[in-house]
Amino acid sequence: MAAFAGACSTVPKTTSLLDQTRSDYMAAQSNPNVASYAQLEFKQASDALDQANAASNHHDSEEKIDKLAYLAKQKIALAQEVAKQRAAEASVARSAKERDQLRLDQRTSEAEQAKMEAERARMNAEQSRMTAEQSRLAAQQAQDQAAASQRQTQEAQARAAQLEAQLADLAAKKTDRGMVITLGDVLFAVDQARLNAEGMRTAQKLAGFLQQYPQRTVLIEGYTDSTGSVQHNQELSERRAASVRNALLELGVPSGRISIAGYGPSYPVAPNDTAQNRQLNRRVEIVLSDESGNIVKR
């Protein structure tokens, strides 16, 4: 009898509600929608059932076992309902996607049909002997070339607009020798070759331009008015041209892209008869090369 009583004490206590909950759990576990759409809810239900089974194994009161089993049963039902709802939502979403795909396929088919009809018309007008495949390839190639040409044109226009804006910022003027930037006498210290702050700002702009267009070179030419000795004016014009060159070198422009020349009082832009005209003649002209690096020298 003692052995029989001991054996009975090891058998877990169960209730009809717990058995039903276990059955519901097995049904939910075999439902693929639960595994796909209600993983969190089913985990919570599984934890709740574990608590009910633990109470059963510990021979807790039937009231406690049923209470825990009821909670587990509710969570299992919730997982089933969530899975059902989310599966329905997924089905609706798939149906909508399929409808969208059908519409897309229809529109694609219509577009392809229109394209084929246009291609056939073009083939008949352009070259009747070409096969349908040859015409399609030729049309596609022409379309690609046109698109590439359009892109190149747009890019060239953008580059030209950018170049024009930069040249305008440098106050460059178009001449027979190309684009010329003039640094007036006011950008240098009086009767000196050293650039002042405003002159350095212009040099910085020019250096930035040359770094952006590495295929271009510059010829820096110094000029003076006719006041003073020829030798002094010649040396001053050369020093001022060299000062601009040195500023560009310090700003990172390679020396091979810079040439200089001094012309003293030669090539005046105004008569040397007034102070204002003489100031116009005291200048440094920076001649920009073309895109191939060519410069028209004097």
C-alpha angles and dihedrals in degrees: 000000000000090000091048091050091049092051091050091052091061094055109097115245113242139180134205090251091053091048090050090048091052089050090050089049092053090049092050091046091056092048107100091202090062091054091047103041110017107041095136095045092047090050089054090049090049091052091049092050089049088057092050091048090049090054088049092051090049091051092239119172118291088240091059093043092051091046092054091041090052092052090048091048091052092050090048090051090048091052090049091049094046090049091049093049095045092045089053090049090049090049091051090048091050090049091051090047091049090050091049090048090050090051090047091048090049093049091045089050091049091048092048090048091051090047092050092049091049090047092051091050091049092048093052092050098042108034120353093187094061117101121239093255093049090050092049092051092046092049092048091049091049090048092050092047091049091050091047091047091049091050091048091049092050092047091048091049091049091049091047092049091048091048091048091050092049093047089049089052088053090048089237117174128205114243138165087270093050130258112351128192115202121208107198127215090260090070091066132062111263110285088346134112096222116108115236124222094277090048090052090052089055090048090052091053090049092049090051090050093050092048090053093048104040093172092066127087133191137224112206114204125188124208136180138188122258095260114114132014122327091238093051092048092047092051092045092051091050093047092050092050089048090049091058090045091051091049090053091047091053088051091057104264110143114246092232090068095055128075126175138199135177122213102172110203093346121117098023117192093209137019113277091232101107136038090244093052092046089053089055089054093052097081148117117232120203112201114203118213124230120258089279093055095252120145128189105229126204 
